[in-house]
Amino acid sequence: MIIESLIRLGRPMVEGGLPPAAILRQVSDVAEVGAKSFMARVFVVEVDRQGDKSNIAVLPVQQWGDYHDQSSKGKKQVFQQDVGRAVGAPFIIPRGNPLKPQGRYGVPSYLVYDKQFHSFFEDAGELEKFISGRLKKSVGIDLSSQEVEQIALQLHQAVNNMDKGSGEKMLGLIVLTLPGENEPYQLREEIPVGNDYLADLGPSVLHQGKHLVADLNRVKERFWEAKLAEGAEMGEREGPGAVCYFCGEEGRVVSSYCKAWSWFTTTWSCPLPSALKTGELVESIALCPGCYNALTYGANLFNKLTKQLDNWLVKEIFSPSATAAGKELTRKGSTPDAVYGCAYVLPVLDTFLEDEDDRNDFVAGVISMLGNGSGRNKVDMHLREITGFETILPAEMAGDNYRMTIIYYSGDSSRGDIHLRATIEDVLPSVARELTKITGITRQYALQVAESLYNELSDKYKYFLSSRYGSLPYLLTTAYGAPYTWRTIDVVLHRGELSRRAFLFNVADRMNELARKLPDSFQELCGEVIFYLTFNQLLLQYDKAIAIKTGNGGCNLMRDWRELCRLVAEAPADDLDLKDPEELGFAAGCLVRFFDWKYQKKSKEKGQEKKFLQHRVMIFGSSLTPEFIWKRALSRIDEYALKLNIELSNNFQQQVAVVLMEYSRLRDEVNRERDAFMAAFWAGYALAWTGKEKNGKGKNNS
């Protein structure tokens, strides 16, 4: 189950010896892009208790970070938070109603939204309600009603004295501190800078010359205590009979309900036995404190590792790829719902991480993944090409003693509204490595085919081809259809067999649809030719390097299109050896295109330019078939040449005769491999001039 894998992901991080600043950065939201604006207005409240008396002061409003120019012109500035200070007051951005108290607070660090600021300007009572509601959900702090009232009055004055900006939305942070020797916040004379164990909150107002400093180890302990309290809200047990569902530890256990893991919410009825009430969820899945902390850590890592798939790719995935018109309509349509992906890596055996060096390598690998490889080792691998979203496989996790898990979903995770698309487990790093090489090959191959078709490519079209033909999800979706995207990705990542017959059926069907609209659809037809030849190359490379051999003879493909083009354009008829229906179809396409050009030229001389294929073969938009090509095209070339006085070389006529004889010999095979024949025919038709243009004037065109 996913919960178990999240625990396995988080446990080494909890036990891996990371400094508290790194842990708080990863399990809270202080480093997130969406959190930066809260640090632009920080109100730190200092409460100093002297016996029965409390002295309270609010530090001048602070800015934990700096404004930077968004562009070289400096017209707009953006705020960048100082995460080194922010970890001293960690918070979680609410997934529900942000104006209401959410979950449990490890330290009294409360987010303030624009609507709340406006109410605070008007009434100190609103501030009192704000603080009181959150204190009830805060661990390790107890303030009297008189103290809360005094804090609210001073904060009311502070927010009214601050610069309110020029109409922009205001976000802020309120931090309550009760400095003490054994407390998360203390008074110190030195300002900590770049310290992973201490964080500066600002200069004390009540104790001149001293600074309020967060002891990050104590802040971390309070954070874990708060997370455990969230699980206990839905049920907790203690005693010898309280056993952890995952590790078997006895003592205290809480429910698996976790605010960091919004997929498993109490609003779902399916996973929960109907007899259990909200506070009894511990009877379903119980976790000890260690496993619960690991789940919280793992869930936060999952959220931070999750990335959105590109919109163009999502459009392709949900397009009706069985039809050319459907694909084109979807590409021009509105943006579909977002799809998200998350990839994480786990050891095959958890005992592997008992070694300190191995555990440190794992922790380093996870941190590298969180940074998407910024400053990474040169042997780290970007996996965007095979997953569809930005992620890396760190060098520390590239051995086959690790396995990768990839999860795809859509929906709003903040509300637990999840549509799980696919879960792909136990992916070998070595397979991922080979697939990245193959997608690099297919990208270059597609560009080569396109350059032969068009001679010159615009930078925009090069980018289009590179992004599409370097993407495994795109290639598989286009080859097999949107309903099979996740299944075929799973098959490839587990070295299974890919069906060439299904791919040929789809591509030939799209080509046939486009052929009925010629000549207007020729550019789109060329696009299908690029895909047909490139996916053939993918199948060849995949079969050689990755697929598990089943004894079925592997992937038998026609020769490279460049070799076949040269063969038809230059070779004597006696050397035109065609081994199967696919090569026969390619040769037929080349010969028909050669004659088409001569037919068009001759008809133009007579004042009415016409194309042979559309004028004489595909009459009234009929579908082209192997039999039509044999009967209405190749068999009648001599007849039309004689009728229109078209000069044909002797070698060309002999090649047409060879192809006709080969068709007669292979007729049964052609009928069985009709899709392969037709796909190759259109490839030959589109690329027929390659041999001539790249190698001088071919014999067939003399």
Buried (B, 14 or more C-beta within 10 A) or exposed (E): EBBBBBBBBBBBBBBBEBBBBBBBBBBBBBBBEEBBBBBBBBBBBBBBBEEEEBEBBBBEBBEBBEEEEEEEEEEEEEBBBBBBBBBBBBBBBBBEEEBEBBBBBBBBBBBBBEEBBEBBBEEBBBBBBBBBEBBEBBBBBEBEEEBBBBBBBBBBEBBEEBEBEEEEEBBBBBBBBBBEEEBBBBBBEEEBEEBBEBBBBBBBBBBEEBBBBBBBBBBBBBBBBBBBBBBBBBBBBEEEEBBBBBEEBEEBBBBBBBBBBBBBBEEEEEEBEEEBEEEBBBBBBBBBBBBBBBBBBBBBBBBBBBBBBBEBBBBBBBBBBBBBBBBEEBEEEEEBEEBBBBBBBBBEEEEBBEEEEBBBBBBBBBBBBBEBBEEBBEEBBBBBBBBBBBBBBBBBBBEEEBBBBBBBBBBEBEEBEBEEBBBBBEBBBEBBBBBBEBBEBBBBBBBBBBBBBEEEBEEEEBEBBBBBBBBBBBBBBBBBBBEBBBBBBBBBBBBBBBBBEBBBBBBBBBBBBBBBBBEEBBEBBBBBBBBBBBBBBBBBBBBEBBBEEEEEEEBEBBBBBBEBBBBBBBBEBEEBEBEBBBBBBBBBBBBBBBBBBBBBEBBEEEEEEBBBBBBBBBEEEEEBBBEBBBEBBBEBBBEBBEEBEBEBBEBBBBBBBBBBEBBEEBBEBBEEBBBBBBBBBBBBBBBBBBBBEEEEEBBBBE
